[in-house]
Amino acid sequence: MGHDASYEPQRVADGWELTTGVKRWTPVLLTGAFAVVWTIVTLVLVAIGLRQGGFVLLAFAAAFAVADILVWVAFVKAYRVGKEWGDAVLVLSKWPVRLGETTHGWFHRTALGDNSMADHVTARLILRESATYRVGTDTKTATEDVATVPLEVIPQEREGRPGVAFEFTIPGEGPPTIELQWNLVEWLMIFNLSEAGAPDVVSTLPVRVAPEVAR
Amino acid sequence: MIEIDLDDATVALGETVGGRVVWDPSEKAPDGVKVELAFATEGRGSVDRAVVAGAEREFHGDPTMVPPWFEFELAVPDDAPVSYDGNLIRVVWRVEARLDVAWARDPKTHVEVRVLPKGA
């Protein structure tokens, strides 16, 4: 549902670790496959238009070609993100997090070939609603961020790896994570990273919040 | 006429919703009564709905001996969604009651319940 990792983190010595892992390449493969298919369709349209000399068909082909360029630009950006940025790793002191409880966290994602954190990192915690519904045979999802909490990050190494540390508290009045077939209410950690010479990247990782108030 | 009287309209996950269904004894006696605790979503998304607990009773014999009430205790599961009132999504909990009346329209009613996280 729109985040980098599943809801099943790995237990580590001092908390719980979520990682994007091999999923870093998934958008690259999907975008590349889509770009290839789109190019084939565009070339077929151009070939038919040239053979028949139809202006309307060539106009369609031109519109497809413009969209094709945009798809390839998206592919190149996804490829550069995959090639130049490493996996995102989020470590939280608690999992699931309880309402009203302060949780400590650490985040790591470095540009490859430069084992330091990005030049600039911002972090925020958001509460997002995702409502999925059917329109005819299509399935659509409406999303809205209903709360945003900016987080202060502090550079901190962990097991020799550079990263940033932070802490947050889910409000005591909630809500907790609500995950149903069509409706989802979830807390997400969003990290924006920028590094000279690499495309900006956003890491989105879920925080499962239990329906329990900490005492 | 049928009514639901709840002991408490606000409960936490893992607790029980207790109360009684009361109906007018001057009207035709029912053959049975059924109570359900359910949640449903409202808003932009398709509806998620589930009945999480229920209780029912059938009445046999002399209808004049049937008491015009039915007491119930319905457990709210630990892993159920809590009540929520957001921008795109609402999660609403209800206790719904229905009388089974032979050869007549079955009277029914419902009341809303607020379900909170544990420890709230």
Chai-1 contact restraints between the chains, C-beta under 6 A:
chainA,res_idxA,chainB,res_idxB,connection_type,confidence,min_distance_angstrom,max_distance_angstrom,comment,restraint_id
A,L99,B,P117,contact,1.0,0.0,6.0,A-B,restraint_1
A,E129,B,G86,contact,1.0,0.0,6.0,A-B,restraint_2
A,E129,B,L88,contact,1.0,0.0,6.0,A-B,restraint_3
A,E129,B,I89,contact,1.0,0.0,6.0,A-B,restraint_4
A,A131,B,G43,contact,1.0,0.0,6.0,A-B,restraint_5
A,A131,B,R44,contact,1.0,0.0,6.0,A-B,restraint_6
A,A131,B,G45,contact,1.0,0.0,6.0,A-B,restraint_7
A,A131,B,L88,contact,1.0,0.0,6.0,A-B,restraint_8
A,A131,B,I89,contact,1.0,0.0,6.0,A-B,restraint_9
A,T132,B,G45,contact,1.0,0.0,6.0,A-B,restraint_10
A,Y133,B,G45,contact,1.0,0.0,6.0,A-B,restraint_11
A,Y133,B,S46,contact,1.0,0.0,6.0,A-B,restraint_12
A,A142,B,R44,contact,1.0,0.0,6.0,A-B,restraint_13
A,A142,B,L88,contact,1.0,0.0,6.0,A-B,restraint_14
A,E144,B,N87,contact,1.0,0.0,6.0,A-B,restraint_15
A,E144,B,L88,contact,1.0,0.0,6.0,A-B,restraint_16
A,V146,B,G86,contact,1.0,0.0,6.0,A-B,restraint_17
A,V146,B,N87,contact,1.0,0.0,6.0,A-B,restraint_18
A,P175,B,Y84,contact,1.0,0.0,6.0,A-B,restraint_19
A,P176,B,P117,contact,1.0,0.0,6.0,A-B,restraint_20
A,I178,B,P81,contact,1.0,0.0,6.0,A-B,restraint_21
A,I178,B,Y84,contact,1.0,0.0,6.0,A-B,restraint_22
A,L180,B,D48,contact,1.0,0.0,6.0,A-B,restraint_23
A,Q181,B,D48,contact,1.0,0.0,6.0,A-B,restraint_24
A,W182,B,G45,contact,1.0,0.0,6.0,A-B,restraint_25
A,W182,B,S46,contact,1.0,0.0,6.0,A-B,restraint_26
A,W182,B,D48,contact,1.0,0.0,6.0,A-B,restraint_27
A,N183,B,T41,contact,1.0,0.0,6.0,A-B,restraint_28
A,N183,B,G45,contact,1.0,0.0,6.0,A-B,restraint_29
A,N183,B,D48,contact,1.0,0.0,6.0,A-B,restraint_30
A,N183,B,I89,contact,1.0,0.0,6.0,A-B,restraint_31
A,P211,B,L13,contact,1.0,0.0,6.0,A-B,restraint_32
A,P211,B,V82,contact,1.0,0.0,6.0,A-B,restraint_33
A,P211,B,P117,contact,1.0,0.0,6.0,A-B,restraint_34
A,E212,B,P117,contact,1.0,0.0,6.0,A-B,restraint_35
A,E212,B,K118,contact,1.0,0.0,6.0,A-B,restraint_36
A,E212,B,G119,contact,1.0,0.0,6.0,A-B,restraint_37
A,V213,B,P117,contact,1.0,0.0,6.0,A-B,restraint_38
A,V213,B,G119,contact,1.0,0.0,6.0,A-B,restraint_39
A,V213,B,A120,contact,1.0,0.0,6.0,A-B,restraint_40
A,R215,B,G119,contact,1.0,0.0,6.0,A-B,restraint_41
